Amino acid sequence: MLRKIACGLLFASALFTADTTIASTHVLVPQITISYDFKPGKPEVLENFTTWTINAECQVSFQDDAEPLHVKVIKGSGEVNGVSVNENGEIDIIVHNMEKLALKAPSLTSVEFLNNGDHVIHASCRTK
């Protein structure tokens, strides 16, 4: 009985002390509108598992005039505002409040976004 309680406490402590910077993963699907919240310091991954290219237009909004956003292509290649990024490539961009971002994710692409700013970046995206 004591062993079960100890194992339960160990599991609970591991659960509550786990690294909270693990990336959230979102699957891109064509012809939808979806919203994302890029929290400061928390990576968010967008993935295209389809066999075709998905384009998205995202309008961003947040409290400040501008926020830094880090983009890393984990697998495949992609484009952000017309700038191509290959696998393992990274770029840093400054996004402005109410700006529209153009994203392009070819088949089997995974892209990580990291908000390096101080405020949550809300993105409302429409895929094509």
N, C-alpha and C positions, 0 to 999 in steps of 0.2 A: 504494500500500500504506500509506504514511504517513497519507494522508487517511482511509482506513478505520479505522486505529487511533485517530486523533484523534476521528473521529465516534463511535466506540465508547466512548472515554473520556468524551466530552461527554455521551453518553446515560447512561452509568453514573453520572456525577456529578449529573446532573439527577434521576435516579431516587432516589439516596440523599439528596439535599438537598431533595426535594419537601416541601411543607407537609403535615404529618401531621394537621392539624386538619380535613381534609376529612371531611364527614359520611358515615357508613356508612348505607346505605339498606336497610330491611327492608320487605317487602311483607306486609300483613295479609291473612290468609286465614281464612274462617270455619271454626269447628269444629275448631280445633287447639290444642295446648298448645305453647308455645315459650318459650325463655329468652333474655333479653337481658342484656348486661353494659354498663351505662352507666359508662364510664371518666371520671375527672375531666378536665374541659376538652375532651372529645372529643364533638362533636355526633353524635347518632343520629337518623335520620329514619325514621318509620313511615308507610307509604303504603297507602291503600285504593284500588286500581284497579278494584274491582268496581262494579256498578251499584246496590248496596244498602248500607245502614248496617251497620257491624261494631262490635259492643260487645266489650270485653275487660275482664277482671278480672285485675289483676296484683298478686301478692304480692311486696313488695320486702324484701330483706335486705342488711345490710352491717355493718361493724364498729362504727360509732358508734350512738348513740341516734337521731340525726336528721341528715339531709343536705339541703342546698338543691338544688332541681331547677328549671331554667328551661324553660318550655314555650312554643314559638312555632309558630303555625299558618302554614305557608308557602302553602298553597293550600286553599281551602274553608273549613270551620269544624269545630269539634269541641268536646268536653267532657272535662274532667278533674275527677273527683269532683263532678260536677254543675255545675261552673262552665263556662259557655259562653265560647268564645274564637273570634272571627271571623278571617277571612283577615288576615294581617299583625299580628294581635293576639298579645300576649305576657303570660304570667303567671309569677310566681315562687311556688313552693310549698315547704314544708318537709315532707319525707317522714320517717316514723318507721320504725325497724326492725320488720319483720314486719307492716307496714301493708298494707292492700289498696287499690289504686288502681282506680277505675272510669273506663275510657276509652270514648269514643264517637266513631267516625269515620264520618261520612256518606260517600256515594259520592264518589270522586275527591278525597279529602282527603289532604294531606301535613302531618305534624306533626313538628317537631324538638324533641328533648329534649337538654338540656345539663346534665350533672352539675356543679354549681358547688362541690361538696364536696371532701373530701380522699381519700375512699375509693371504690372501685368499688361501684356500686349494682347488685345482681343482681335482676332482675325475672323471675318466672315467670308467664307470661300465658296465660290460656285465653280464646279468642275464641268468640263466639256469633254 
